[in-house]
């Protein structure tokens, strides 16, 4: 951040991006369609499964222009939502931990967040074969079904490695462990004098400015705009699920923190509805048709978008009828939300800018691509 200061007060501020540029989009036009799936993992590397889900429907929309297209099965959609809502909780917990770290709380809150994250990653590893770069979604479903059993390094019950029934593990995680962890974060942090003094009234982004800057996700909703792609442009099985769009109205760092707590609780609400659906669809196909690898995609253009933990993630894909995208572009919420950083920082102190940046919750792999 290049800043113009009057003493400790910010007069102008410019976020300077591009140091991590990896040519993601041009590589995406060199790759075949399926080869891009693991590349999406590496955008927001905390949220690889959510990134997968954004890319999959963008290509599925194009495949639907052809005659042989089969949409994802119901079980595939149930598993997809399971994965992305666990990812949302994982992301927001770590975001809160990092925010406290930015306030000077060192690593204690972060370690509590990572403890819960590890439990989710144990499940991801069992289901996908990887903890972070999951490469799990496919055009027409998911790579494989959930395993019957899994091993958890950080057991829900004790510190020993356990061989556990996967569904029972998920029930304990969703019904007991994660809600308790969210409540503990709320109890210890929300009323803390340090948190309230450092966050309330800091980094305000008004509703009008949030809309003008095209802000997304918790940054947008903390400014009083109840916009969530899962409701505004429903996809997968979200129309069948009961949940509320989390929204706050002060537009400051404190409300951005509170919105993430609210969203974690709404994700738990969704996941509790997913658990019986996993039982009901057990044994049903997790993939439509046969695997699609060297596929030719009908000519056309498509924009697939999802509500990622950091906001609307979109993939614009243009096909010329070949095996590679003719055009591939990513609308990354971390990048979009950074454009409002100066507006939030002008008039604030230098120490506040660190917290304001933390409240946006960016991952540089997604900013620079």
N, C-alpha and C positions, 0 to 999 in steps of 0.2 A: 504494500500500500504506500503510495507516494502522497504525503500529506503536507499541507501548508498550515503552519501553526501560529497562533498568537499565545505565546507562553505554552500552556498545556491544553489549550482549547483548539479543536479542529476547525479550520476555516474552509479548507478544501481537501478532498481526498479522492484519489484515483486508484482503484484496484488494477494492478498490472498482472495480466494473465499470459499464459503461453509457455511457461517454462517446462511444462510436462507434456508438451504436444507430441502425440504419437502417431498422427496421421490416420486416426481410426477410420474416418469416413472414406478416405481414398482406398485404404486396405479393404474396406467393406465392399467396394466396387470391383476389386480384384478377386475376392473370395467367391466361392459358390454360396448360395443362400444358407445352406446348413452349416457351412464353415464359419459363418458369422455368429452363430449362437454362442460359442465359447468366448468370442471377442466381446460380446455384450456383458459377460461376467465382469470384465475388467474396467468397465466404466465406473460405476459406484461399487467398489469391490466389497463393501459391507452388505450390498443388496443384490447379489448376483441373480438370485431366483426371480426377484421382481423385474430385473432388467430382461431376463429371458422372456418373461410373460409379456413385456411390452413389444418385443420384436416378433414373437410368434404370431399374434393376430394380424400384424401388418402384412406378413407374407401370406397368412391364411386368407385374408381378404382378396388377395390377388389370385390365389389358387381357386377360390370360389368362382372366379370368372370362367374356369374350365369346366368340362363335362364330368370329369371323374373325381371331383372333390368330395371328400367326406369330412364333415366337421368333427371337432374333438368330441369324444364320448363324454357322457355325464360324469362318470367316475374320474376321467382325466380332469374335468373342470373342478370337481370337488378337491382333488389333490392339489391342483394349481392354487386354489384359494387358500388351502391349508398352508402351503409353502410361503405364499406371499404375505399372509397375515402374521405368521411367525417371524418373517423377515422384518415386518413393520415394527413389531415389539423389540426385536433385536436391535434395529437401527435406533429407535427412540431411546432405549435404555443407554446405549453407548453415547448417543448425542447428549443426554443429560449428564452422564459421567464426564464427558469432555468439557461441557459447559462449566461444571464445578471446578474442573482442573484449571480452566481459563480464569476462574475467579480467585485462584490461589489455594484451593482446597487440596492440592497435591493429588495423589493417586488413590486415596481411600474410596471416594464415591465411584471412581472409575473401576476399581477392582471389584466392588460389589456388582456393578453392571456387567463386567466381563464374566463373573461367576455364572450369572443367569444366561448370558450369551453362549457360554460353553455348553450348557445343557441343550440349547436349541441346536448348536452345531453338531453335537453328538448325533442327534436325530438326522440332520442333513447329511452327515457322513454315511450313516447307515442306509439312507434312502437313495442318495445320489452317487456315493463313492468319493465325495470331496467335501471338505468343511467350508470352503469359501468360494472356489471357482467351480460351481456345481454343474453347469452345462446340462441341465436336466430337462428343460422343455423341448418339445419337438412340434413340428407342424402336424397337427392332428392329435396331439396328446402330450404324454410325457415319456421319458426314456425307458422307465421300468416302473413296476408297481411298488408299493411300500413293502418292505421286508416283514416277514412274520415276527422275527425276533431281532434284537439289536443289542450291542454292547455299549454301555455308557461308562466312560472313564470317570466322570463326576456324577455318581449316582444320585438320584433324587432322595434316596433313603440313607445312604452312608457314603464313605469315601472310598470304598472298595469297587473294583471293576465288577460289573454285574452283567449277566446275560438276561435281558428283560424282554417280555412281550411288548412289541412296538405299540400296539393300541393302548395297552395298560400304561405304558410310559407316557404316551401323549395325554391320556386322561389325567394322570397325576400332574403332569406339567401344566396343562391348560386349566384344570379345575382347582388346583391347589398351589403349586409352587409359584407360577408367574403372577397370579393375582396377589399373593402375599408379598412378593418382591415389589410390585408396583405400589402397594399400600405402604410399604416401608419407605420407599423413596418419597412418597407424598408426606408421610408423617415426619420424616427427618429433615426434609429440605424445604417444603412449601412455606412453612411458617418461620423458617430460620431467619434471624435478623440479618445475617450476611447476605443471604439470597434476596430478601426483600429490599434491603438498602441498595444493593448493587444493581438490581434488575428493574425495579418499579420506576416507570417514567424515563427509562434509558432506551435509546435507539428506537424512538417512536416512528412508525410508518403508518400514516393515516390510511383510511379505507380508500380514499380517492387516489392517493399515491401508489398504494399497492396494486390497484387496477391499472393505473397508468404505466407502471413498470412491468406489467404482466407477471407479477409475483405468483408463486405457486406453493401449494402444500401448506404446512404449518405457518409459514411466513405470511401467506395470504389470509388464511383463516383466523390468525391471531389479530388481524386488522379488521375483523368484523365482516368478512366476505365468506358466506357459507357455501363455498364452491368445492366440490369433490367429484372427480371424474367418475367414481363408482356410482354416484347418484346422477350427475349431470349428463353423462353419456354411458349408461350401464353396459358392462361387458361380463363375460363368463356367467356365473350363477349369482352375481350380486343382486339382481332384481328380486331373487327369491329369499334374500337374507334380510334380517331385521337388525338395523343399526342406525345410529344417528351421526350426522356430520358434526364433528367437534368444531366449535367456533368460540372465539373470545373477541373483545371489543376495544381494548386499549392500544393494541399495536406495538407494545413495548417488549423488551426481552423477557419480562416476567410472564406475559401472556403467551409468548412463543414456547416457553417452558411448560406452562399449564396445558396448552393445546396438545403437546406431545404426551403428557400424562393422560389427558382425556382420550386421545387416539389409541393408546395402549389398552385402555379399558374397553373401548369399542371393539378393538381387535379380539380381545378375550371373549366378548359377547358373540362375535362372529364365529370364532373357533369352537365355542360350545355348541353352536348350531351345526358345525361341520362334523363333529365327532359322531353323532348318530348316522349321518350320511355316509361316513366311511364304513360303518357296519352294514348299512342297507345296500351299498354297492359292492361289497366284498365279492371278489370273483368275477366281476364284470370287466369288460375290456378297458384297458387304460390307454389304448391307442386306436385310432380309426384307420381301417385299411391296413396297408403294408407300409413299412418304414420308407420315408422319402429322403433319399440322399442326393443323387445326381439328377435332380428334377428340373424340368423346364417349366418356368412360371409364365402363365399367359401375360401378354403385353397389357400394360395399364399402370396406374399409379395408386398408391394406398398410403394412408396415414393411420398407424396403429398407436393408440395412446392408453396409458394406464395411470392410476393414482399411485405413484411410488411413494415411499416414506418421505422423500424430500419434495415431492410435488409431481406435477404432470410430466411424465416421461413419454416422449413421442418419437416414433420412427417413421420417416417419410421415405418410401421405397418406390422407385420407378423401374418397371420391367420392360425390356424390349423383346421378350419372348425367349430369352436365352437362359443359361444356367447361372448367370451372375447378375446382380442388380446393376442396372444402367446408372441409377442414381441412388445414393444411400445417405441419409442425413439424420442426425440425432438432435432432438430438442431436449437438452439436458437441464433439469430444474436447478442444479447447483449453479450452473452458469447464469441462468436467467435471474435467480434470486440475488446474485452478486451485483447485478446492475443497479440495485437500489441501495447498495452499501453506503455511498456518499450521502444520500438523502437521510439515512439513519444516523450518520456520524457527525454531520456539521453541527457545531455548537456543543458537542460532547467533549469530554476530556480524553487524553491519549489512552489512559488505562481503560476507559469505557469501550474503545474501539475493539479491543481484544475480545471482550464479552459480546459485543454486538456481532462480530464476525462469528463467534462460537454459536450464537443463537440462530444464525442462518443455517448452520449444519451443512457444510460443503464437503465434498470429496474431490480432490484435485484431478483424479483420473477422469471424472465426469466433466469438470470445468474445462480442461484443456483438450481432452480426447486425443 
